Amino acid sequence: MGCKLSFDYATALGSANFNNPIFTASGCAGSGKELSQFFDLRELGALVTKSIMVKPRSGRPTPRMAETPSGMLNSIGLQGPGIDTFLENDIPWLREQGVAIVVSIAGESVEDYAVLARKMRAVPGISALEVNISCPNVENRGQVFACNPETARAAIEAVRRNIGGELPIIAKLTPDVTNIADIAEEVVAAGADALALINTVLAMVIDTNTMRPKLAGFTGGLSGPAIRPIAVRAIYQVHARLPHVKILGMGGVASGRDALELILAGASATSIGTATFGDPTACIRIKEELEALLVERGFNSLKEAVGYAHREATQ
């Protein structure tokens, strides 16, 4: 690869430190068991688990996935085993792998987030907690806490109050709002240490043969390359408003160049999601491509590149 031996690839989100900036995206790698067949999970900056809820959840009816131009639409509906089974089975396995763990949680009410935070408080070996307040493909759009400043704040306050001050909170936000920087300010004020931008974009496709929606749940979350410009815009806007708050960037990252674009906009790390469905080793490839690009452009560390597009614009 020809990279400098002295290149510093380390990054941080809140008080959590990571060896490199390449994470999995919540919902795209389960708890890592499938990906572990293809590479050593320790090569990741962190494994972000699928968002877990208080109770087991079967998800939405099928069909719940559809291809779209430059992306895919999913309406899985936060299917999962529930927090107790997750803590009993998945966390011990992840700890055995030696990978940095970011647990993603999601709730249907503020109290759900409080319960989840209390359960996570006593769990050792966790690097950070991603609080998903922005899933667009649940049955009730009213559950998208991140669409409203007051509900977004309430959910994060509940987590912070119950998790204590040690474990960093990463608030996962939706782009489906008028001003994402306003929401970001609210959750940071409520106790979030970092931000995850962006979740999937609420979207819909109709089958022109059946003349009915392709998804049983009608709408779903759009992911893949089609949404990357939205992610770049959201990250850029939030970094401009809150330059000292670390951002985990995501949305259509399929190459090192894609990851670099999010970092230049202001992300301190990037999550890889949809790309892993076509290439299970995408995270490792993107990790290598990104490092080579950063060195090629004269950076001595990842941190030097974070938000660089802002510095260039002001010179």
N, C-alpha and C positions, 0 to 999 in steps of 0.2 A: 504493500500500500504506500510505502514511502513516507509515512508520517513521522514527524519529529518525536523522538523519544521523550522530550520534555513537555509535550502537549498535555495540558491539564483538562481532562474531560469531565471532571467532577461537577456536580451541581447540587442545589438545595431547594427545598420547598418548605417554607417556614423554618423550623429548627431541625428538620430531617435532612440528612446528607445522603447523597447517592453517588455511586462510582461513575455513572454515565447518564445521559439524558433520555435514553430510550426506554419507554414503559409500554406495557400492553394497555389497550383501552378497555374499560369496564364493559362487560357483556360480550366481548369478542374472543375471550380465551378461557372462559369458565374460571376455574381455579388453577389453571396451568397444566393439568395432567396431560391433555392432548398435545400441547406444544412441547412438553418435556420429551416427547418421542423424537423430536427433530433437533433440539439443541439443549445445552445445559442452561437452565433458567438463571443461573448465576451470572450469565453474560448480559442479562437485562439490568437496566438501572433499577427497575422495580416491576413486580407483577401486581397489576391492579385487578382485583377480583370482580366478578360479576356482582352487580348491586344486590345485596341481600336484604330481605325484609323480616319482620317479626315472625310471621307465620309462613308455612309452606304455600307456594303459589303455583298454580298450573299454567298460568299465562293465558293469552288470548286464543280464540279458536283459529283453526287453519282454514284456508291458506293464510300464512302470516309473513311471507317473504316474497318480494318481487324484484326483478331486475329493472333498472332504469338507465337512461343514458348517463354514462360516467359515474355510476353508483348503484346503490341498492336501497330498497325500502324494506324496513322490518317492523313488524308489529308483534313482537314476542310477548310483551306485557310483563316483564320482570319475573319470569318463571324462575323458581328456585326452591330450595329445600327448607328455608326458614333459618333463623339465626342459630338456634340451638344445635341442629344437625350440622350446620356449617362449622360452628366452633368445635364440635366434637370430631369431625372427619377431615375437613379441608385445611384448617389452620395447622394442626400437627403435621400433616403431610408437607405443607409449604415450608414450615420451619425446618423440616428434615432436608429440604432441597438447598437451604442456605441462601435463598433469594430474599431481597428486600420486599416486604409485603405492604401493600396499601389496600386496606379493606374498604370497599364501597358499600354504603348503606342507603336504603330508600324507604320512605314511609308513606302511609296514607293519611297521617295526621301528625300534628306536632308531638303528641304523646308517643307515637311510634318512634319518632327520632330520639326522644328522651329515653325510651326503653332500650333501643339499640345501643345508644351511647353508654348507658349504665352497664350493659352486658360486655361491651368492648373494653371498658375501663380496666378490668382485671386481667385482660389477655396479654401475656408477654410476647415480645418478638414482633410487634407491629411497628412499622415506620411512620405511618400516617393514616388518617381516616378521610376517605373521600365521601362527602355528603352529597348524594345525588338528589337535588331538589328540582330536577329539570327533565325527567323522562317524558317524551312527547307521545308515547304510545300506550299509556294506561287507559283504562276504560273511561275514567272521569277526568276530563281536562282540568277540572278544578283542583286536581292533585298536583298540578305543576306549580309548586310553591314559588319557583324562581320567576314566574310571570308577574309577580306583584311584590313591591318592596316590603310591605308589611309582613306578608306570609313568609317571604324569603328570610327576613330578619328573625321572625319567630322560630323558624325551624333551626337556624344556626345557633340562636341563643339557647335553645333547648339542648342541643348537642354540647355546646361549650359548658353549660351549667352542669351537665351530667358526666362529661368525660374528664373534667378537671383541666388543669393547665399544661399538662406535659405532652400529650399526643397532639401533633399538628392536625388542624382541620383544613381540608381542601374542599371548598364549595364548588360544586359543578353546576354551571349556569347554562341557560338556553339562549340561543340567538333570536328566539321568537318573541322579542320585546322591542319596544320603541327605542329605548336607550339602555344598552347593556351596562354601560359605565355607571349609571345610577344604581342599578341592582348590585353591581360589584361593590360600590361604596357602602351600601346597606349591610351586606353580609360581612364585609371586613370590620365594620363598626360593631357588628354583633359577635365577633370573635373568630372569624375565619382567618387563618394564617396564610392561605394561598388560594388560588382560583383555578378551576379546570374549565377551559374554554376551547371548543364549544361542544355541547351535546348535539345530537342529531336534529335536523330541521323538520318540523311537522309538514308532511306532504301526503299526496294521494295520487294513485294511478287508476285509470279506468280501462278495462278490456274492451276494445272496440268491436270484438266479435260477439261477446256476450252482452256488451253494453251495460255492464255492471262493474262496480269497483273490484279490483283484483284481490284486495285484502278483505278477509272476513270482517275485520274490524274497521273497514273503510279507510282510515288514516293510519299512518305509521311514521317512523323516523327515517329520514333520508340521510345516507352516509356515503362515503366514497369521494373521489376527486371532484365531483360536482359541487361539493360544499366547501372546498378548501378556500376559495376567495372570501367566503363569508367568515370563516375562521380567522383568516389573516386580518380582515377588517375589525372583527371583534377584539382580537388580541391587541392590535395596534391602538384602538380606542381606549381600551382599559389600561394598557401600559402607559399611555399618555396621561390619563387621569390619576393613576396610582402607580407611579414608577418604582416604588419600593416594595410592592407586593408581588411575590413570585407567581408565575403563571405556568400551569401544565397545559400546553397547547395540543389540540387534536382536531381532526376534521380533514379527511381525504389525504393523509400523508402516505405516499406510496414509494417515495424515493428519498435519498439524502437531500436532494435539492428542495423537495417539498418541506422536509423538516427544517432546513436552513431558512426557508422563507418565514416559517412561524417563529423561529428564534430571532431573526432580524426584526420581526414585528414586536417582540417583547417576551416570548416564551422562554422559560428557563429549562424546560424539558418538553418532550413530545410523546404522545401516546399513539400507538399504531393499532388500528382496528380492522377495518374492512379489508385492507391489503393482505392480512394473514389468511383470509379465506381462500385466496388464490395462490398464495405463497406462504406456507407455514413458517418459513425461515425469514420472512420479510423484516422482522425486527433486527436480526443480526446483519442482514445486508444493508439496511438503512443506517444502522449504527456505524458501519465501516465507511459507507459513502459520505455520511455527514462529517465524520472526523477528517477524511481526506479533503473535503471541500473547505472546511474551516482552516486547515493548515495551508492549503493552496492560496487562500485569501489573506494569509499573513497573520492570522490570529494565533496567539500563544495559549489561549484557554477558551473554553466554551463561554465563560462568563463575559469575556471581552466582546463577544458577538451578540449577546442578549440585548435586544432593543436598538441595535446599531442603525437601523433605518431611521430612527428618531434623531440620533446624533447627526447623521448626514444631512437630514432635512433642515437642521438649525444652523449649519455651518455656512 
